[in-house]
Amino acid sequence: MHPLLDPFLSEQLMSEPLTCYAADFEIPQLRRCVFDLTSIDWSRSRGIAAGYDGYTWKIRIRGHNRPYALKLNRTQVLVNTMPPNESAKTMRYCNLMQAAVEDVESPPIMINPNPKSKSDALRNTYMFSQEGRQAGLPNANFEPMVITRIPRMRRCYGWVKINYSTLRTWPQKAQPHPWIDERLVRYVSPGKDHIAIIYEYIQETENGNDPKVVKEVTDFLWRAGFGYSVASLARNWKNGVLIDLSDIVHACGYQWHERWYGPREVDKVLRDDGIGLFNNRV
């Protein structure tokens, strides 16, 4: 099956127990959010970003003690284009890897500390699965690295489906504006269902991005098999947390390319000059 046609959403709820078998990694499906969006407190919520692929709000939900970021994709649910498909799968991989390191009853997660190829990336990803942990690396020609934790990653609370009629009941200040450039207009299609993914809201602080923290994250992503799809810019990081997961591509991803895979120099990751990936390798 073509990667873009793989099912990428699951009807399972985020509150259900998570398994980390190889099959879970082969067809990663993001689970459904349990939040009730009818409880959004719009007096304390607002739109914060708009772009080609979607619109993002900072929302407060009654009864919750923290804000969230809700990103509505302009692409219809029935169309498996890159943004909703690959972002959901990438987030699912991060969830699986987090669950794997929290499982201290299984054998250790052992990976190649210096992966270079597609097969290296796939093997390291596989090592987070139950089958990979059971098999280990008995014949490795390198000293395996044991993974006991993963660095701070943005938390995801799952996906929701928002139909156009529901969207129109939101206050005027919350309506998503069309995205317009010189050649294209993107808007939320009337009468259609759309995917939204709810993330942890990361508040930017005066301290900015600590290069050591960013380096820990980028090294983990590389060793866990993630490549890059576009230039990773400073504005995609807050407090050492990567907030735009469309920057990265999991090892089975449609846009994963060996040329865009490898360790990154932090000063190039955090620059804002818009230069592409080809100048961003170590």
Secondary structure as GFF3:
##gff-version 3
##sequence-region A 1 282
A	DSSP	three_ten_helix	3	5	.	.	.	ID=ss1
A	DSSP	beta_strand	9	13	.	.	.	ID=ss2
A	DSSP	alpha_helix	22	26	.	.	.	ID=ss3
A	DSSP	beta_strand	30	32	.	.	.	ID=ss4
A	DSSP	three_ten_helix	37	39	.	.	.	ID=ss5
A	DSSP	three_ten_helix	42	44	.	.	.	ID=ss6
A	DSSP	beta_strand	46	50	.	.	.	ID=ss7
A	DSSP	beta_strand	54	59	.	.	.	ID=ss8
A	DSSP	beta_strand	68	76	.	.	.	ID=ss9
A	DSSP	alpha_helix	82	102	.	.	.	ID=ss10
A	DSSP	beta_strand	109	111	.	.	.	ID=ss11
A	DSSP	alpha_helix	118	126	.	.	.	ID=ss12
A	DSSP	alpha_helix	130	135	.	.	.	ID=ss13
A	DSSP	beta_strand	145	147	.	.	.	ID=ss14
A	DSSP	beta_strand	156	163	.	.	.	ID=ss15
A	DSSP	alpha_helix	164	168	.	.	.	ID=ss16
A	DSSP	three_ten_helix	172	174	.	.	.	ID=ss17
A	DSSP	beta_strand	179	180	.	.	.	ID=ss18
A	DSSP	beta_strand	185	186	.	.	.	ID=ss19
A	DSSP	beta_strand	193	200	.	.	.	ID=ss20
A	DSSP	alpha_helix	211	223	.	.	.	ID=ss21
A	DSSP	beta_strand	227	228	.	.	.	ID=ss22
A	DSSP	three_ten_helix	234	236	.	.	.	ID=ss23
A	DSSP	beta_strand	237	238	.	.	.	ID=ss24
A	DSSP	beta_strand	241	242	.	.	.	ID=ss25
A	DSSP	three_ten_helix	245	247	.	.	.	ID=ss26
A	DSSP	beta_strand	248	249	.	.	.	ID=ss27
A	DSSP	three_ten_helix	258	260	.	.	.	ID=ss28
A	DSSP	alpha_helix	266	269	.	.	.	ID=ss29
A	DSSP	three_ten_helix	277	279	.	.	.	ID=ss30
###
